[in-house]
Amino acid sequence: MKKHFLTAGMLVMATITMAQQRKPNIVFILADDLGYGDLGVYGQQKIKTPNIDRMAKNGMRFTSFYAGTSVCAPSRSSLITGQHTGHTYIRGNKEIQPEGQEPLADTVQSMASLLQQAGYTTGAFGKWGLGMVGTTGAPDRKGFDKFFGYNCQRQSHRYYPTHLWDNDQKVVLEGNDLTNKVHYAPALIQQKALDFIDENKGKPFFLFIPVVLPHAELQGPDDEWFKMYDGKFPETPHKGNGYGPGATVPGYASVDKPRATYAGMVSRMDAYVGQVIAKLTELNLMDNTIIIFTSDNGAHFEGGADIPFFNSSGGLRGAKRDLYEGGIKTPFIVQWNGKVKPGTTSRHTGAFWDVLPTFVEITGAPAPRHTDGISFLPALSGKGRQQKHDYLYWEFHESGGRQAVRMGKWKGVRLDIRKNPDAPVELYNLEKDPAEKNNVAANNPAIVQAMREKMAEAHIESPIFPLLNGK
């Protein structure tokens, strides 16, 4: 009889393999202001996104998935807390001086903290915007073992910032002084994200990558991604708050070729996704890793971006700051080898607040005290009965206050509700009218009334972000 012996190295490898089998790694990549139509797999014709398109080919593409709302901080709060904007703690972009935004409270549970309790090492690399260093909302106080990037979303208006943050340590970028452009922040952040995978390959990890691209300003090195599009499009220079004497952090830089620059930024973001997948492949982690790609809200007009030229909203009405489909409907792609059938398209209707309960079900993490979400694991796996929402709800605290509800095929939108608390409900049949061109409220009074009731039911007034009683 042959005897078999395990060396110390073999035992270590066996332990790692068992751990990986128990807990899948999670990589969640969140683009910034990327429109529903900005990816090839969602119909983009002018910008190349081969890596994300390949993700869809190897996984599942959702066609009815929504962001938390139509701007950065509250959309991210919805994702992190598993609550829609009628309940989540951060409901607007509220700036704190000299740096940072209104912080998540210490009582708020986060996705990352729950995953930590399930044995995950957690890292976030990119833009935070939910609480400055030292506050209750700082990344290291909301469940992230490692953070590198922009803590403050106002600072992220500059791709050549004066500094970034490494957990609670300020990293001064020598040479970047709003006059000279030396260090391109997205490249620095990307390398740190790749390093995190290397450093944690032997244990379950949650890697959150809220990339800044392609958020304005429109800036980037004169490299391969810009050169892909230089000279390809007619251009009109954009005059903004250019780098140089007197430049300030807020505002967006001037750019001579905004279309080529924007396209290059999207393709750079796509290449970064490819680098993450290549790193996971190199380390033999792909078969035990869930990768999700999405965007925090719809396409933007800032800094010279041209939504109509690129059809960035994919034919949908509206853009960033709108609660029409173009402001909140987002690309959503999941690759999970062996679990999600390749090349599939899902019409399941979901939203950011569904991500947390889905991760809880997948990992066995503790359930949150409160969530508005529903796990969409059955939709991903094709196993079991997928529960459905009675309705989805959004609110937006700028532009006079806005609310929206999706209920089955129906979409209701109300505008300027601070000025008029009884503002009319616009009603759209998304099955027949996905571009929301025809308001059919007059012909469907019962559905309009149901929309009003859902809007009232879903909203709990916040003293920090008042919707109905704010200015």
Secondary structure, DSSP 4 states (H G I P E B T S, - for coil): -------HHHHHHHHHHHHHHHS-EEEEEEESS--TTSSGGGT-SSS--HHHHHHHHTSEEESSEE-SSSSHHHHHHHHHHT--TTTSS--S--B-SSS-BPPPPTT---HHHHHHHTT-EEEEEEE--S--TTSTTSGGGTT-SEEEEES-TTGGG-SS-SEEEETTEEEE-TT-SSSS----HHHHHHHHHHHHHHHTTTS-EEEEE---TTPSS----SSHHHHTTTTTS---PBP-S-SSTT--SSS---BS-HHHHHHHHHHHHHHHHHHHHHHHHHTT-GGGEEEEEEESSS---GGG--HHHHTTTTT-S--TT--SHHHHB--EEEE-TTTS-TTEEE---EEGGGHHHHHHHHHTPPPPS--S----HHHHHS-SPPP--S-EEEEE-STT-EEEEEETTEEEEE--TTT-TTPPPEEEETTT-TT-----GGG-HHHHHHHHHHHHHH----SSS-SSS--
